[in-house]
Amino acid sequence: MTQPLIQTTGLNTHYGASHILRGIDFTVSPGQTIGLMGRNGMGKTTLLKSIMGIVKPSGGSVSIKGQPMTGAATFEIARLGIAYVPEGRGIFGNLSVKENLNMAARAGTHGQRDWTYERVLETFPRLAERLNHGGQQLSGGEQQMLTIGRALMTNPDVLILDEATEGLAPLIAREIWRICGVIRESGISSVIVDKNWKHISQIADRCTILVKGEVAFEGSSDELLAKPELLELYLGV
């Protein structure tokens, strides 16, 4: 059986006295695209931050490629091939597009360099037109493209994308979904958080819905779409 790239078991996370994650079991396998869904405040971002070591879990475990990494430093998890595109993007506004991309360039955990500077610009032609623009000069959609492109420059095994299209114009959102498809076809595993369940279910192999810090549904996209009552109950469609 193929070893999971990311696996959490019985994961609990608190913010002070607030119990946010409650016994989360979550797995990302090689080549798999996971849609992580749920209303606001249900624990999606906290799960991602707990995996990435940004927030320290209060119980349970996180393993990356079979290595125990619960509470490890974020840079240690990144070195194992996990790239994180946070909500809010986090680009370097005082660096140009070109500099933002090149500063992240490195081989992957197996020495792979599939995602080169040239390939990223081919995938994101809008960025190619703005190479000398500072990060702060870009629109929200362009910043999102830059953040994803920068993550790909690390040649990751898993790309975690939080709020993929939040606040973006429909035309730009469609472009982000196209790029998510390209990433999937390239063989990189991904975890995608977004409120648009229709687009997520079209691209994801498996979907996980969180409700109040617990897994309320976990299954294939087809299984989710076959249960419209769950979409109504958990996502408010």
Secondary structure, DSSP 8 states (H G I E B T S, - for coil): ----SEEEEEEEEEETTEEEEEEEEEEE-TT-EEEEE-STTSSHHHHHHHHHTSS--SEEEEEETTEE-TT--HHHHHHTTEEEE-TT----TTSBHHHHHHTT----TTS---S-HHHHHHH-HHHHTTTTSBGGGS-HHHHHHHHHHHHHTT--SEEEESSTTTT--HHHHHHHHHHHHHHHHTT-EEEEE-S-HHHHHHH-SEEEEEETTEEEEEEEHHHHHT-HHHIIIII--
